[in-house]
Amino acid sequence: MLAENIKSIQQELAPFTGVTLIAVTKTKPVETLLEAYQCGLRMFGENKVQEMAAKYEVLPKDIHWHLIGHLQSNKVKYIASFVQMIHSIDSLKLLQEVDKQAKKCDRTVDCLLQIFIAQEESKFGLDEGELFELINSDDFKKLKNIKIKGLMGMASSTEDIGQIKREFQYLKNLFEKAKQNFQAENIDMQELSMGMSGDYLLAIAEGSSMVRVGSKIFGSRL
């Protein structure tokens, strides 16, 4: 079933160039991740630092690990040595900690800035003003061990397709604006991470370059 699900999604994504599939592996056991790995998947997304670090220890080292959940500053040190990309940067303080821990590991960590686009207060993220304030700050310009690769957003949990579409369009427009306005050595705006199991095709239609798909691959969360 897993192999069939993966093949089905890959066929859906095939017509779209430049779209990366992140398999959301949170709560899934190592055996299931290994099965997905054997089906050819190499990009796994986790929500929790402890779970990601534990899985990293026992799984093949050519897996690219993406931290997609809310990240606390005091947890960064546990993933700084191996995380491929952090999708959920929502403050300068957090970015400074990632930079500090990445420097200790003598590496540069790719990051996405999370933008608040939903109608739900439970979601995290920067608004447009905070985004520009962060990027234009002197403190940001000092960061040498992070690279801002783009933006991430989570649409509202709603059946209203029109609303989800508007939220994705807003994020895409902000991404293009950021691309034009932000020039720095630690910025390389290329990725727009939006879209999950229920709305990834809509997200791709609105310009997403990374989709985070879990239940459509692995079934409902444990």
PyMOL commands that place a pseudoatom at each C-alpha (Angstrom):
pseudoatom trace, name=CA, resn=MET, resi=1, chain=A, elem=C, hetatm=0, pos=[0.000, 0.000, 0.000]
pseudoatom trace, name=CA, resn=LEU, resi=2, chain=A, elem=C, hetatm=0, pos=[2.798, 2.415, 0.917]
pseudoatom trace, name=CA, resn=ALA, resi=3, chain=A, elem=C, hetatm=0, pos=[4.615, 1.806, -2.366]
pseudoatom trace, name=CA, resn=GLU, resi=4, chain=A, elem=C, hetatm=0, pos=[1.349, 2.355, -4.266]
pseudoatom trace, name=CA, resn=ASN, resi=5, chain=A, elem=C, hetatm=0, pos=[0.672, 5.622, -2.419]
pseudoatom trace, name=CA, resn=ILE, resi=6, chain=A, elem=C, hetatm=0, pos=[4.168, 6.930, -3.151]
pseudoatom trace, name=CA, resn=LYS, resi=7, chain=A, elem=C, hetatm=0, pos=[3.967, 5.970, -6.821]
pseudoatom trace, name=CA, resn=SER, resi=8, chain=A, elem=C, hetatm=0, pos=[0.545, 7.626, -7.139]
pseudoatom trace, name=CA, resn=ILE, resi=9, chain=A, elem=C, hetatm=0, pos=[1.796, 10.923, -5.663]
pseudoatom trace, name=CA, resn=GLN, resi=10, chain=A, elem=C, hetatm=0, pos=[4.983, 10.865, -7.732]
pseudoatom trace, name=CA, resn=GLN, resi=11, chain=A, elem=C, hetatm=0, pos=[2.874, 10.429, -10.871]
pseudoatom trace, name=CA, resn=GLU, resi=12, chain=A, elem=C, hetatm=0, pos=[0.736, 13.400, -9.840]
pseudoatom trace, name=CA, resn=LEU, resi=13, chain=A, elem=C, hetatm=0, pos=[3.831, 15.521, -9.304]
pseudoatom trace, name=CA, resn=ALA, resi=14, chain=A, elem=C, hetatm=0, pos=[5.627, 14.383, -12.469]
pseudoatom trace, name=CA, resn=PRO, resi=15, chain=A, elem=C, hetatm=0, pos=[4.143, 17.081, -14.771]
pseudoatom trace, name=CA, resn=PHE, resi=16, chain=A, elem=C, hetatm=0, pos=[5.385, 19.843, -12.437]
pseudoatom trace, name=CA, resn=THR, resi=17, chain=A, elem=C, hetatm=0, pos=[9.063, 20.712, -12.746]
pseudoatom trace, name=CA, resn=GLY, resi=18, chain=A, elem=C, hetatm=0, pos=[10.922, 21.872, -9.662]
pseudoatom trace, name=CA, resn=VAL, resi=19, chain=A, elem=C, hetatm=0, pos=[8.492, 20.547, -7.045]
pseudoatom trace, name=CA, resn=THR, resi=20, chain=A, elem=C, hetatm=0, pos=[10.049, 18.685, -4.119]
pseudoatom trace, name=CA, resn=LEU, resi=21, chain=A, elem=C, hetatm=0, pos=[8.110, 16.095, -2.123]
pseudoatom trace, name=CA, resn=ILE, resi=22, chain=A, elem=C, hetatm=0, pos=[8.775, 16.109, 1.619]
pseudoatom trace, name=CA, resn=ALA, resi=23, chain=A, elem=C, hetatm=0, pos=[7.378, 12.934, 3.189]
pseudoatom trace, name=CA, resn=VAL, resi=24, chain=A, elem=C, hetatm=0, pos=[5.994, 13.916, 6.601]
pseudoatom trace, name=CA, resn=THR, resi=25, chain=A, elem=C, hetatm=0, pos=[7.132, 11.055, 8.822]
pseudoatom trace, name=CA, resn=LYS, resi=26, chain=A, elem=C, hetatm=0, pos=[6.110, 12.349, 12.269]
pseudoatom trace, name=CA, resn=THR, resi=27, chain=A, elem=C, hetatm=0, pos=[4.796, 9.624, 14.622]
pseudoatom trace, name=CA, resn=LYS, resi=28, chain=A, elem=C, hetatm=0, pos=[5.664, 6.916, 12.084]
pseudoatom trace, name=CA, resn=PRO, resi=29, chain=A, elem=C, hetatm=0, pos=[7.918, 4.058, 13.210]
pseudoatom trace, name=CA, resn=VAL, resi=30, chain=A, elem=C, hetatm=0, pos=[11.414, 3.549, 11.832]
pseudoatom trace, name=CA, resn=GLU, resi=31, chain=A, elem=C, hetatm=0, pos=[10.305, 0.423, 9.957]
pseudoatom trace, name=CA, resn=THR, resi=32, chain=A, elem=C, hetatm=0, pos=[7.784, 2.480, 7.974]
pseudoatom trace, name=CA, resn=LEU, resi=33, chain=A, elem=C, hetatm=0, pos=[10.391, 5.131, 7.164]
pseudoatom trace, name=CA, resn=LEU, resi=34, chain=A, elem=C, hetatm=0, pos=[12.758, 2.427, 5.977]
pseudoatom trace, name=CA, resn=GLU, resi=35, chain=A, elem=C, hetatm=0, pos=[10.051, 1.099, 3.695]
pseudoatom trace, name=CA, resn=ALA, resi=36, chain=A, elem=C, hetatm=0, pos=[9.534, 4.604, 2.269]
pseudoatom trace, name=CA, resn=TYR, resi=37, chain=A, elem=C, hetatm=0, pos=[13.308, 4.908, 1.849]
pseudoatom trace, name=CA, resn=GLN, resi=38, chain=A, elem=C, hetatm=0, pos=[13.372, 1.641, -0.083]
pseudoatom trace, name=CA, resn=CYS, resi=39, chain=A, elem=C, hetatm=0, pos=[10.669, 3.106, -2.352]
pseudoatom trace, name=CA, resn=GLY, resi=40, chain=A, elem=C, hetatm=0, pos=[13.096, 5.898, -3.230]
pseudoatom trace, name=CA, resn=LEU, resi=41, chain=A, elem=C, hetatm=0, pos=[12.097, 8.707, -0.856]
pseudoatom trace, name=CA, resn=ARG, resi=42, chain=A, elem=C, hetatm=0, pos=[14.994, 10.665, 0.622]
pseudoatom trace, name=CA, resn=MET, resi=43, chain=A, elem=C, hetatm=0, pos=[13.388, 13.801, 2.090]
pseudoatom trace, name=CA, resn=PHE, resi=44, chain=A, elem=C, hetatm=0, pos=[11.643, 13.283, 5.406]
pseudoatom trace, name=CA, resn=GLY, resi=45, chain=A, elem=C, hetatm=0, pos=[9.863, 15.951, 7.466]
pseudoatom trace, name=CA, resn=GLU, resi=46, chain=A, elem=C, hetatm=0, pos=[9.546, 15.745, 11.244]
pseudoatom trace, name=CA, resn=ASN, resi=47, chain=A, elem=C, hetatm=0, pos=[7.700, 17.947, 13.727]
pseudoatom trace, name=CA, resn=LYS, resi=48, chain=A, elem=C, hetatm=0, pos=[9.609, 17.150, 16.911]
pseudoatom trace, name=CA, resn=VAL, resi=49, chain=A, elem=C, hetatm=0, pos=[13.326, 17.474, 17.504]
pseudoatom trace, name=CA, resn=GLN, resi=50, chain=A, elem=C, hetatm=0, pos=[13.668, 14.424, 19.784]
pseudoatom trace, name=CA, resn=GLU, resi=51, chain=A, elem=C, hetatm=0, pos=[11.849, 12.170, 17.334]
pseudoatom trace, name=CA, resn=MET, resi=52, chain=A, elem=C, hetatm=0, pos=[13.908, 13.417, 14.402]
pseudoatom trace, name=CA, resn=ALA, resi=53, chain=A, elem=C, hetatm=0, pos=[17.218, 13.002, 16.248]
pseudoatom trace, name=CA, resn=ALA, resi=54, chain=A, elem=C, hetatm=0, pos=[16.318, 9.453, 17.323]
pseudoatom trace, name=CA, resn=LYS, resi=55, chain=A, elem=C, hetatm=0, pos=[15.370, 8.442, 13.782]
pseudoatom trace, name=CA, resn=TYR, resi=56, chain=A, elem=C, hetatm=0, pos=[18.473, 10.077, 12.323]
pseudoatom trace, name=CA, resn=GLU, resi=57, chain=A, elem=C, hetatm=0, pos=[20.663, 7.867, 14.523]
pseudoatom trace, name=CA, resn=VAL, resi=58, chain=A, elem=C, hetatm=0, pos=[19.308, 4.590, 13.137]
pseudoatom trace, name=CA, resn=LEU, resi=59, chain=A, elem=C, hetatm=0, pos=[18.357, 5.383, 9.533]
pseudoatom trace, name=CA, resn=PRO, resi=60, chain=A, elem=C, hetatm=0, pos=[20.551, 5.728, 6.398]
pseudoatom trace, name=CA, resn=LYS, resi=61, chain=A, elem=C, hetatm=0, pos=[22.675, 8.850, 6.398]
pseudoatom trace, name=CA, resn=ASP, resi=62, chain=A, elem=C, hetatm=0, pos=[21.743, 9.990, 2.884]
pseudoatom trace, name=CA, resn=ILE, resi=63, chain=A, elem=C, hetatm=0, pos=[18.261, 10.974, 4.123]
pseudoatom trace, name=CA, resn=HIS, resi=64, chain=A, elem=C, hetatm=0, pos=[17.644, 14.720, 4.061]
pseudoatom trace, name=CA, resn=TRP, resi=65, chain=A, elem=C, hetatm=0, pos=[15.880, 15.711, 7.277]
pseudoatom trace, name=CA, resn=HIS, resi=66, chain=A, elem=C, hetatm=0, pos=[13.481, 18.683, 7.259]
pseudoatom trace, name=CA, resn=LEU, resi=67, chain=A, elem=C, hetatm=0, pos=[12.244, 20.137, 10.546]
pseudoatom trace, name=CA, resn=ILE, resi=68, chain=A, elem=C, hetatm=0, pos=[8.731, 21.349, 9.730]
pseudoatom trace, name=CA, resn=GLY, resi=69, chain=A, elem=C, hetatm=0, pos=[7.205, 21.778, 13.191]
pseudoatom trace, name=CA, resn=HIS, resi=70, chain=A, elem=C, hetatm=0, pos=[7.474, 24.646, 15.660]
pseudoatom trace, name=CA, resn=LEU, resi=71, chain=A, elem=C, hetatm=0, pos=[11.045, 24.850, 16.944]
pseudoatom trace, name=CA, resn=GLN, resi=72, chain=A, elem=C, hetatm=0, pos=[12.175, 26.068, 20.356]
pseudoatom trace, name=CA, resn=SER, resi=73, chain=A, elem=C, hetatm=0, pos=[15.587, 27.737, 20.599]
pseudoatom trace, name=CA, resn=ASN, resi=74, chain=A, elem=C, hetatm=0, pos=[16.833, 25.356, 23.300]
pseudoatom trace, name=CA, resn=LYS, resi=75, chain=A, elem=C, hetatm=0, pos=[16.271, 22.341, 21.008]
pseudoatom trace, name=CA, resn=VAL, resi=76, chain=A, elem=C, hetatm=0, pos=[18.299, 23.577, 18.017]
pseudoatom trace, name=CA, resn=LYS, resi=77, chain=A, elem=C, hetatm=0, pos=[21.562, 22.079, 19.297]
pseudoatom trace, name=CA, resn=TYR, resi=78, chain=A, elem=C, hetatm=0, pos=[20.187, 18.539, 18.938]
pseudoatom trace, name=CA, resn=ILE, resi=79, chain=A, elem=C, hetatm=0, pos=[19.704, 18.787, 15.155]
pseudoatom trace, name=CA, resn=ALA, resi=80, chain=A, elem=C, hetatm=0, pos=[22.217, 21.432, 14.034]
pseudoatom trace, name=CA, resn=SER, resi=81, chain=A, elem=C, hetatm=0, pos=[24.807, 18.863, 12.969]
pseudoatom trace, name=CA, resn=PHE, resi=82, chain=A, elem=C, hetatm=0, pos=[22.566, 17.095, 10.439]
pseudoatom trace, name=CA, resn=VAL, resi=83, chain=A, elem=C, hetatm=0, pos=[19.303, 18.911, 9.647]
pseudoatom trace, name=CA, resn=GLN, resi=84, chain=A, elem=C, hetatm=0, pos=[19.007, 19.724, 5.936]
pseudoatom trace, name=CA, resn=MET, resi=85, chain=A, elem=C, hetatm=0, pos=[16.430, 22.485, 6.232]
pseudoatom trace, name=CA, resn=ILE, resi=86, chain=A, elem=C, hetatm=0, pos=[14.366, 24.140, 8.956]
pseudoatom trace, name=CA, resn=HIS, resi=87, chain=A, elem=C, hetatm=0, pos=[10.997, 25.248, 7.582]
pseudoatom trace, name=CA, resn=SER, resi=88, chain=A, elem=C, hetatm=0, pos=[9.659, 26.941, 10.696]
pseudoatom trace, name=CA, resn=ILE, resi=89, chain=A, elem=C, hetatm=0, pos=[11.847, 29.944, 11.529]
pseudoatom trace, name=CA, resn=ASP, resi=90, chain=A, elem=C, hetatm=0, pos=[9.522, 32.533, 13.063]
pseudoatom trace, name=CA, resn=SER, resi=91, chain=A, elem=C, hetatm=0, pos=[11.833, 34.923, 14.937]
pseudoatom trace, name=CA, resn=LEU, resi=92, chain=A, elem=C, hetatm=0, pos=[15.259, 36.540, 14.795]
pseudoatom trace, name=CA, resn=LYS, resi=93, chain=A, elem=C, hetatm=0, pos=[16.095, 34.986, 18.168]
pseudoatom trace, name=CA, resn=LEU, resi=94, chain=A, elem=C, hetatm=0, pos=[15.528, 31.485, 16.779]
pseudoatom trace, name=CA, resn=LEU, resi=95, chain=A, elem=C, hetatm=0, pos=[17.541, 32.269, 13.652]
pseudoatom trace, name=CA, resn=GLN, resi=96, chain=A, elem=C, hetatm=0, pos=[20.427, 33.536, 15.794]
pseudoatom trace, name=CA, resn=GLU, resi=97, chain=A, elem=C, hetatm=0, pos=[20.418, 30.274, 17.757]
pseudoatom trace, name=CA, resn=VAL, resi=98, chain=A, elem=C, hetatm=0, pos=[20.446, 28.202, 14.553]
pseudoatom trace, name=CA, resn=ASP, resi=99, chain=A, elem=C, hetatm=0, pos=[23.376, 30.300, 13.307]
pseudoatom trace, name=CA, resn=LYS, resi=100, chain=A, elem=C, hetatm=0, pos=[25.227, 29.834, 16.610]
pseudoatom trace, name=CA, resn=GLN, resi=101, chain=A, elem=C, hetatm=0, pos=[24.744, 26.042, 16.681]
pseudoatom trace, name=CA, resn=ALA, resi=102, chain=A, elem=C, hetatm=0, pos=[25.508, 25.660, 12.955]
pseudoatom trace, name=CA, resn=LYS, resi=103, chain=A, elem=C, hetatm=0, pos=[28.785, 27.529, 13.471]
pseudoatom trace, name=CA, resn=LYS, resi=104, chain=A, elem=C, hetatm=0, pos=[29.754, 25.061, 16.213]
pseudoatom trace, name=CA, resn=CYS, resi=105, chain=A, elem=C, hetatm=0, pos=[29.209, 22.263, 13.687]
pseudoatom trace, name=CA, resn=ASP, resi=106, chain=A, elem=C, hetatm=0, pos=[31.128, 24.145, 10.990]
pseudoatom trace, name=CA, resn=ARG, resi=107, chain=A, elem=C, hetatm=0, pos=[28.222, 24.104, 8.583]
pseudoatom trace, name=CA, resn=THR, resi=108, chain=A, elem=C, hetatm=0, pos=[25.531, 26.330, 7.085]
pseudoatom trace, name=CA, resn=VAL, resi=109, chain=A, elem=C, hetatm=0, pos=[21.909, 25.408, 7.718]
pseudoatom trace, name=CA, resn=ASP, resi=110, chain=A, elem=C, hetatm=0, pos=[19.237, 26.185, 5.122]
pseudoatom trace, name=CA, resn=CYS, resi=111, chain=A, elem=C, hetatm=0, pos=[16.165, 27.874, 6.587]
pseudoatom trace, name=CA, resn=LEU, resi=112, chain=A, elem=C, hetatm=0, pos=[12.705, 28.978, 5.528]
pseudoatom trace, name=CA, resn=LEU, resi=113, chain=A, elem=C, hetatm=0, pos=[10.923, 31.849, 7.228]
pseudoatom trace, name=CA, resn=GLN, resi=114, chain=A, elem=C, hetatm=0, pos=[7.453, 30.809, 8.343]
pseudoatom trace, name=CA, resn=ILE, resi=115, chain=A, elem=C, hetatm=0, pos=[4.702, 33.263, 7.421]
pseudoatom trace, name=CA, resn=PHE, resi=116, chain=A, elem=C, hetatm=0, pos=[1.359, 33.397, 9.216]
pseudoatom trace, name=CA, resn=ILE, resi=117, chain=A, elem=C, hetatm=0, pos=[-1.279, 33.083, 6.488]
pseudoatom trace, name=CA, resn=ALA, resi=118, chain=A, elem=C, hetatm=0, pos=[-4.115, 31.174, 8.206]
pseudoatom trace, name=CA, resn=GLN, resi=119, chain=A, elem=C, hetatm=0, pos=[-7.221, 32.342, 10.035]
pseudoatom trace, name=CA, resn=GLU, resi=120, chain=A, elem=C, hetatm=0, pos=[-6.298, 30.266, 13.094]
pseudoatom trace, name=CA, resn=GLU, resi=121, chain=A, elem=C, hetatm=0, pos=[-4.439, 31.658, 16.107]
pseudoatom trace, name=CA, resn=SER, resi=122, chain=A, elem=C, hetatm=0, pos=[-2.910, 28.220, 16.770]
pseudoatom trace, name=CA, resn=LYS, resi=123, chain=A, elem=C, hetatm=0, pos=[-0.615, 28.594, 13.750]
pseudoatom trace, name=CA, resn=PHE, resi=124, chain=A, elem=C, hetatm=0, pos=[2.791, 30.264, 14.028]
pseudoatom trace, name=CA, resn=GLY, resi=125, chain=A, elem=C, hetatm=0, pos=[4.604, 32.687, 11.747]
pseudoatom trace, name=CA, resn=LEU, resi=126, chain=A, elem=C, hetatm=0, pos=[5.693, 36.211, 10.876]
pseudoatom trace, name=CA, resn=ASP, resi=127, chain=A, elem=C, hetatm=0, pos=[3.484, 38.799, 9.242]
pseudoatom trace, name=CA, resn=GLU, resi=128, chain=A, elem=C, hetatm=0, pos=[4.739, 40.869, 6.314]
pseudoatom trace, name=CA, resn=GLY, resi=129, chain=A, elem=C, hetatm=0, pos=[5.974, 43.726, 8.487]
pseudoatom trace, name=CA, resn=GLU, resi=130, chain=A, elem=C, hetatm=0, pos=[7.879, 41.391, 10.789]
pseudoatom trace, name=CA, resn=LEU, resi=131, chain=A, elem=C, hetatm=0, pos=[9.422, 39.608, 7.800]
pseudoatom trace, name=CA, resn=PHE, resi=132, chain=A, elem=C, hetatm=0, pos=[10.830, 42.820, 6.356]
pseudoatom trace, name=CA, resn=GLU, resi=133, chain=A, elem=C, hetatm=0, pos=[11.932, 44.049, 9.789]
pseudoatom trace, name=CA, resn=LEU, resi=134, chain=A, elem=C, hetatm=0, pos=[13.847, 40.811, 10.431]
pseudoatom trace, name=CA, resn=ILE, resi=135, chain=A, elem=C, hetatm=0, pos=[15.565, 40.695, 7.042]
pseudoatom trace, name=CA, resn=ASN, resi=136, chain=A, elem=C, hetatm=0, pos=[16.501, 44.365, 7.116]
pseudoatom trace, name=CA, resn=SER, resi=137, chain=A, elem=C, hetatm=0, pos=[17.910, 44.287, 10.648]
pseudoatom trace, name=CA, resn=ASP, resi=138, chain=A, elem=C, hetatm=0, pos=[21.628, 44.678, 11.283]
pseudoatom trace, name=CA, resn=ASP, resi=139, chain=A, elem=C, hetatm=0, pos=[21.554, 41.579, 13.501]
pseudoatom trace, name=CA, resn=PHE, resi=140, chain=A, elem=C, hetatm=0, pos=[20.304, 39.464, 10.616]
pseudoatom trace, name=CA, resn=LYS, resi=141, chain=A, elem=C, hetatm=0, pos=[23.081, 40.652, 8.318]
pseudoatom trace, name=CA, resn=LYS, resi=142, chain=A, elem=C, hetatm=0, pos=[25.666, 39.346, 10.825]
pseudoatom trace, name=CA, resn=LEU, resi=143, chain=A, elem=C, hetatm=0, pos=[24.482, 35.743, 10.518]
pseudoatom trace, name=CA, resn=LYS, resi=144, chain=A, elem=C, hetatm=0, pos=[27.004, 33.721, 8.487]
pseudoatom trace, name=CA, resn=ASN, resi=145, chain=A, elem=C, hetatm=0, pos=[25.980, 30.099, 9.165]
pseudoatom trace, name=CA, resn=ILE, resi=146, chain=A, elem=C, hetatm=0, pos=[22.398, 30.181, 7.974]
pseudoatom trace, name=CA, resn=LYS, resi=147, chain=A, elem=C, hetatm=0, pos=[20.980, 30.615, 4.493]
pseudoatom trace, name=CA, resn=ILE, resi=148, chain=A, elem=C, hetatm=0, pos=[17.422, 31.830, 3.963]
pseudoatom trace, name=CA, resn=LYS, resi=149, chain=A, elem=C, hetatm=0, pos=[16.158, 29.714, 1.085]
pseudoatom trace, name=CA, resn=GLY, resi=150, chain=A, elem=C, hetatm=0, pos=[12.569, 30.953, 0.994]
pseudoatom trace, name=CA, resn=LEU, resi=151, chain=A, elem=C, hetatm=0, pos=[9.244, 31.047, 2.818]
pseudoatom trace, name=CA, resn=MET, resi=152, chain=A, elem=C, hetatm=0, pos=[6.852, 28.542, 4.354]
pseudoatom trace, name=CA, resn=GLY, resi=153, chain=A, elem=C, hetatm=0, pos=[3.184, 28.801, 5.259]
pseudoatom trace, name=CA, resn=MET, resi=154, chain=A, elem=C, hetatm=0, pos=[0.296, 26.673, 6.490]
pseudoatom trace, name=CA, resn=ALA, resi=155, chain=A, elem=C, hetatm=0, pos=[-3.177, 27.403, 5.159]
pseudoatom trace, name=CA, resn=SER, resi=156, chain=A, elem=C, hetatm=0, pos=[-6.289, 27.358, 7.328]
pseudoatom trace, name=CA, resn=SER, resi=157, chain=A, elem=C, hetatm=0, pos=[-7.873, 23.999, 8.158]
pseudoatom trace, name=CA, resn=THR, resi=158, chain=A, elem=C, hetatm=0, pos=[-11.071, 24.632, 6.252]
pseudoatom trace, name=CA, resn=GLU, resi=159, chain=A, elem=C, hetatm=0, pos=[-13.230, 23.122, 3.535]
pseudoatom trace, name=CA, resn=ASP, resi=160, chain=A, elem=C, hetatm=0, pos=[-13.353, 26.543, 1.850]
pseudoatom trace, name=CA, resn=ILE, resi=161, chain=A, elem=C, hetatm=0, pos=[-11.123, 26.039, -1.205]
pseudoatom trace, name=CA, resn=GLY, resi=162, chain=A, elem=C, hetatm=0, pos=[-11.416, 29.718, -2.091]
pseudoatom trace, name=CA, resn=GLN, resi=163, chain=A, elem=C, hetatm=0, pos=[-9.965, 30.767, 1.255]
pseudoatom trace, name=CA, resn=ILE, resi=164, chain=A, elem=C, hetatm=0, pos=[-7.074, 28.302, 1.006]
pseudoatom trace, name=CA, resn=LYS, resi=165, chain=A, elem=C, hetatm=0, pos=[-6.357, 29.526, -2.511]
pseudoatom trace, name=CA, resn=ARG, resi=166, chain=A, elem=C, hetatm=0, pos=[-6.309, 33.169, -1.353]
pseudoatom trace, name=CA, resn=GLU, resi=167, chain=A, elem=C, hetatm=0, pos=[-3.902, 32.302, 1.453]
pseudoatom trace, name=CA, resn=PHE, resi=168, chain=A, elem=C, hetatm=0, pos=[-1.553, 30.522, -0.947]
pseudoatom trace, name=CA, resn=GLN, resi=169, chain=A, elem=C, hetatm=0, pos=[-1.756, 33.426, -3.405]
pseudoatom trace, name=CA, resn=TYR, resi=170, chain=A, elem=C, hetatm=0, pos=[-0.912, 35.883, -0.633]
pseudoatom trace, name=CA, resn=LEU, resi=171, chain=A, elem=C, hetatm=0, pos=[2.163, 33.839, 0.322]
pseudoatom trace, name=CA, resn=LYS, resi=172, chain=A, elem=C, hetatm=0, pos=[3.277, 33.487, -3.294]
pseudoatom trace, name=CA, resn=ASN, resi=173, chain=A, elem=C, hetatm=0, pos=[2.997, 37.260, -3.799]
pseudoatom trace, name=CA, resn=LEU, resi=174, chain=A, elem=C, hetatm=0, pos=[4.971, 37.889, -0.611]
pseudoatom trace, name=CA, resn=PHE, resi=175, chain=A, elem=C, hetatm=0, pos=[7.615, 35.402, -1.770]
pseudoatom trace, name=CA, resn=GLU, resi=176, chain=A, elem=C, hetatm=0, pos=[8.031, 37.256, -5.075]
pseudoatom trace, name=CA, resn=LYS, resi=177, chain=A, elem=C, hetatm=0, pos=[8.216, 40.576, -3.237]
pseudoatom trace, name=CA, resn=ALA, resi=178, chain=A, elem=C, hetatm=0, pos=[10.861, 39.198, -0.887]
pseudoatom trace, name=CA, resn=LYS, resi=179, chain=A, elem=C, hetatm=0, pos=[12.823, 37.793, -3.796]
pseudoatom trace, name=CA, resn=GLN, resi=180, chain=A, elem=C, hetatm=0, pos=[12.984, 41.208, -5.444]
pseudoatom trace, name=CA, resn=ASN, resi=181, chain=A, elem=C, hetatm=0, pos=[13.739, 43.198, -2.304]
pseudoatom trace, name=CA, resn=PHE, resi=182, chain=A, elem=C, hetatm=0, pos=[16.100, 41.037, -0.268]
pseudoatom trace, name=CA, resn=GLN, resi=183, chain=A, elem=C, hetatm=0, pos=[19.718, 40.933, -1.371]
pseudoatom trace, name=CA, resn=ALA, resi=184, chain=A, elem=C, hetatm=0, pos=[22.325, 39.571, 1.039]
pseudoatom trace, name=CA, resn=GLU, resi=185, chain=A, elem=C, hetatm=0, pos=[24.991, 36.878, 1.223]
pseudoatom trace, name=CA, resn=ASN, resi=186, chain=A, elem=C, hetatm=0, pos=[22.849, 34.793, 3.577]
pseudoatom trace, name=CA, resn=ILE, resi=187, chain=A, elem=C, hetatm=0, pos=[19.737, 34.925, 1.352]
pseudoatom trace, name=CA, resn=ASP, resi=188, chain=A, elem=C, hetatm=0, pos=[19.020, 32.743, -1.660]
pseudoatom trace, name=CA, resn=MET, resi=189, chain=A, elem=C, hetatm=0, pos=[15.238, 32.873, -2.139]
pseudoatom trace, name=CA, resn=GLN, resi=190, chain=A, elem=C, hetatm=0, pos=[14.318, 29.785, -4.149]
pseudoatom trace, name=CA, resn=GLU, resi=191, chain=A, elem=C, hetatm=0, pos=[11.828, 27.690, -2.186]
pseudoatom trace, name=CA, resn=LEU, resi=192, chain=A, elem=C, hetatm=0, pos=[8.182, 28.214, -1.363]
pseudoatom trace, name=CA, resn=SER, resi=193, chain=A, elem=C, hetatm=0, pos=[7.015, 25.492, 1.018]
pseudoatom trace, name=CA, resn=MET, resi=194, chain=A, elem=C, hetatm=0, pos=[3.226, 25.292, 1.081]
pseudoatom trace, name=CA, resn=GLY, resi=195, chain=A, elem=C, hetatm=0, pos=[0.699, 22.521, 0.689]
pseudoatom trace, name=CA, resn=MET, resi=196, chain=A, elem=C, hetatm=0, pos=[-0.008, 19.357, 2.677]
pseudoatom trace, name=CA, resn=SER, resi=197, chain=A, elem=C, hetatm=0, pos=[-1.931, 16.123, 2.075]
pseudoatom trace, name=CA, resn=GLY, resi=198, chain=A, elem=C, hetatm=0, pos=[-5.284, 17.848, 1.644]
pseudoatom trace, name=CA, resn=ASP, resi=199, chain=A, elem=C, hetatm=0, pos=[-4.233, 20.766, -0.553]
pseudoatom trace, name=CA, resn=TYR, resi=200, chain=A, elem=C, hetatm=0, pos=[-0.833, 20.115, -2.157]
pseudoatom trace, name=CA, resn=LEU, resi=201, chain=A, elem=C, hetatm=0, pos=[-2.101, 20.139, -5.757]
pseudoatom trace, name=CA, resn=LEU, resi=202, chain=A, elem=C, hetatm=0, pos=[-3.799, 23.484, -5.121]
pseudoatom trace, name=CA, resn=ALA, resi=203, chain=A, elem=C, hetatm=0, pos=[-0.579, 24.763, -3.546]
pseudoatom trace, name=CA, resn=ILE, resi=204, chain=A, elem=C, hetatm=0, pos=[1.477, 23.672, -6.569]
pseudoatom trace, name=CA, resn=ALA, resi=205, chain=A, elem=C, hetatm=0, pos=[-0.990, 25.440, -8.870]
pseudoatom trace, name=CA, resn=GLU, resi=206, chain=A, elem=C, hetatm=0, pos=[-0.354, 28.607, -6.832]
pseudoatom trace, name=CA, resn=GLY, resi=207, chain=A, elem=C, hetatm=0, pos=[3.430, 28.319, -7.062]
pseudoatom trace, name=CA, resn=SER, resi=208, chain=A, elem=C, hetatm=0, pos=[4.622, 25.986, -4.310]
pseudoatom trace, name=CA, resn=SER, resi=209, chain=A, elem=C, hetatm=0, pos=[8.028, 24.362, -4.870]
pseudoatom trace, name=CA, resn=MET, resi=210, chain=A, elem=C, hetatm=0, pos=[7.878, 22.103, -1.790]
pseudoatom trace, name=CA, resn=VAL, resi=211, chain=A, elem=C, hetatm=0, pos=[4.908, 20.079, -0.561]
pseudoatom trace, name=CA, resn=ARG, resi=212, chain=A, elem=C, hetatm=0, pos=[4.746, 18.388, 2.842]
pseudoatom trace, name=CA, resn=VAL, resi=213, chain=A, elem=C, hetatm=0, pos=[2.715, 15.202, 2.482]
pseudoatom trace, name=CA, resn=GLY, resi=214, chain=A, elem=C, hetatm=0, pos=[2.071, 12.768, 5.329]
pseudoatom trace, name=CA, resn=SER, resi=215, chain=A, elem=C, hetatm=0, pos=[-1.303, 11.013, 5.580]
pseudoatom trace, name=CA, resn=LYS, resi=216, chain=A, elem=C, hetatm=0, pos=[-1.622, 10.705, 1.786]
pseudoatom trace, name=CA, resn=ILE, resi=217, chain=A, elem=C, hetatm=0, pos=[1.546, 8.579, 1.897]
pseudoatom trace, name=CA, resn=PHE, resi=218, chain=A, elem=C, hetatm=0, pos=[1.420, 6.844, 5.251]
pseudoatom trace, name=CA, resn=GLY, resi=219, chain=A, elem=C, hetatm=0, pos=[-2.264, 6.875, 6.180]
pseudoatom trace, name=CA, resn=SER, resi=220, chain=A, elem=C, hetatm=0, pos=[-3.736, 8.557, 9.263]
pseudoatom trace, name=CA, resn=ARG, resi=221, chain=A, elem=C, hetatm=0, pos=[-1.456, 9.568, 12.101]
pseudoatom trace, name=CA, resn=LEU, resi=222, chain=A, elem=C, hetatm=0, pos=[-0.883, 7.007, 14.846]
for i in range(1, 222): cmd.bond("trace and resi %d" % i, "trace and resi %d" % (i + 1))
show_as sticks, trace
zoom trace
